[in-house]
């Protein structure tokens, strides 16, 4: 598997990594979720070179994760806003933040606290089953080949000898 060919893999994680899988892109997305929108603000906050920033923003707009919106005409100036596709990355970034809070924070504690505006409480991301609502534990999840898994090397070893989920499981549309 070559890094520049990840988008061609029959693996959702590999395809996702082909779009957001470098440190600058993840940090740009962090800034987007912190409501940073303008090129100069990204550059100042991240200390990133203009060329790398322009390249990553172009990739994110080409992938429809960000949209470029004019906010000034003379001279032309644009800002970058998350699209619905981009907003769908929020749980991923929050999970990474939570892991860092749990495993990499020092004695001072978390660098940022997230507060749910609807209830006013500090919150952590929770990954739950979409069907029953129970928290997901990787030891309680089984993986089976789906309709988009044409190559056997992408089938996890725990289900490699099984061609379909067990009888009685619900299929998603």
N, C-alpha and C positions, 0 to 999 in steps of 0.2 A: 504494500500500500504506500503510495507516494503522497507527500503532503499536498502537492498541487493538483492531485487527482481525487481528493477526498469527496468532492461534490458528486463524483460518479459512483461512489460506493453504495451498495444496497444496505446501508446502515444509517439510521436516522441520526445517531450521535456523530458519525463521521461527516455527514452532510452539514449538520449544525456547526461542527468545528470548522468546516471550510468557510463559513461566513463569519463566525464570531470567535474563533479559536486562537486569537493572539492577545497578548496583554494590553496593547494599546486599544484595541477594539473594545475589550471588556471595560477598560477604564473610561473610554468615551461614553459607553452605554451607562456606566455608573453616573457620570456627569449629566447625561440626559435625564435620568430618573431623579436627579437632584435639581432639575429644571434649568440646566445650562443649555443654551440654544445657539449661541453665536461663536463663530470661528475663533475670534480673538480671546473670548472667555475660555474656550476649551484649551487653547494654547497656553494662556496664562496659568490656568489651574493645574494643567498636567505637565507643563514644561516640555512639551513634545515639539519636534521640529515642524515647521509649516508643511513641508513636503509629505512627511508621514501622516500628519493630521489630514491633509487634503486627500491623500490616497485612501485612508480608512473611511473618511466621510463619504467619499465617492462609492466605495464598496457597499457601505450601509445604505446609501440612497439607491444604488443600482439593485440592491437586494430587497428594496421596498421596506426596510426596517425604519429608515428615516425618510422624511420628505423635506425638500428644500423650499422655503417660503420667503418671498421677498418682503422685507420690512422697510426698505428705503430705495428710492429710485435714482437719486442723483447725489453721489455715485451709487451704483447698484450694490445693495447689501442684502444678504440672505441669512436666515437662521434655519436651524435644523430641528425638526419636531418628530417625535416618535409617531409612527403610524400604528394602526391596530396590531399589525404583525410585530412591530417593535414592542408595543406594550405587553404582548404575550411573553416577552423575555423576562418580565419582572420576577416571576417565581424563580427562574434560574439564577438571576443575580442575587435575589434575596437569600436563596439557599447557600450560595457561595459566601455571602456576607455572614450568615449565621454560622457556617462552619468556621470562618475566621474568628468570629466572636468567641466561639466555644473553645477553639484549639490554639489560637495565636494571640489572643489579647493578653496584655501584661497585668500586673497587680492593679493598675488604675482602672481596668475594666474596658468595656466597649468604647470605641472611638465615637460611634454614633448610636443613638437610641431611636428606634422606629415606633411611632405612636399611631394607632389606628384612629383616624379622625371620627369615625362613627361612634365608637364607645369610649374614646379617650384613654385607652390602656396601652402600655408598652406591649409590643407583640413580637413574636418570632414566627417564621414561616413554618407551616405544617403541611407535609405531603400526605394526602389521604386518598383512599380508594374513591373513585368517582361514582361507584355503585352503592357501597354500603357506608361510606363515610369514615371507616376506621383508619387510623394512621397506618401508613405503609412501612413495613419492616422488610428489608431486602431478604431476610431469611424466610419470609412468608410469601414471596412472590415467585411464580414460576414463569418461564419464558418459552414460547413456542414459535415456530416459524409462521409468519404472516403471509398474506398474498404477495407482498413485495419482496420476499426473500428468495430470490432465484438461485443464489449460490450457497452451497452447503457450508463453506468456511465461516459464514456469518451466523450460523445457527449455534446458539450457546451449547456447551457440552452437556448441561443437565437435561436438555431436551432433544439432543441430537438424534436419538434413536426413535423419537416420537414425531409423527408427521402432523399431528393436530392436537389442539387442546383436549383435555378430558371431556367425555360426554356430559352434557348438562351445563357447560359453561356458556355464558352469554357472549355472543359475538357483537362487536361494535360495528355500526354502519359505516 
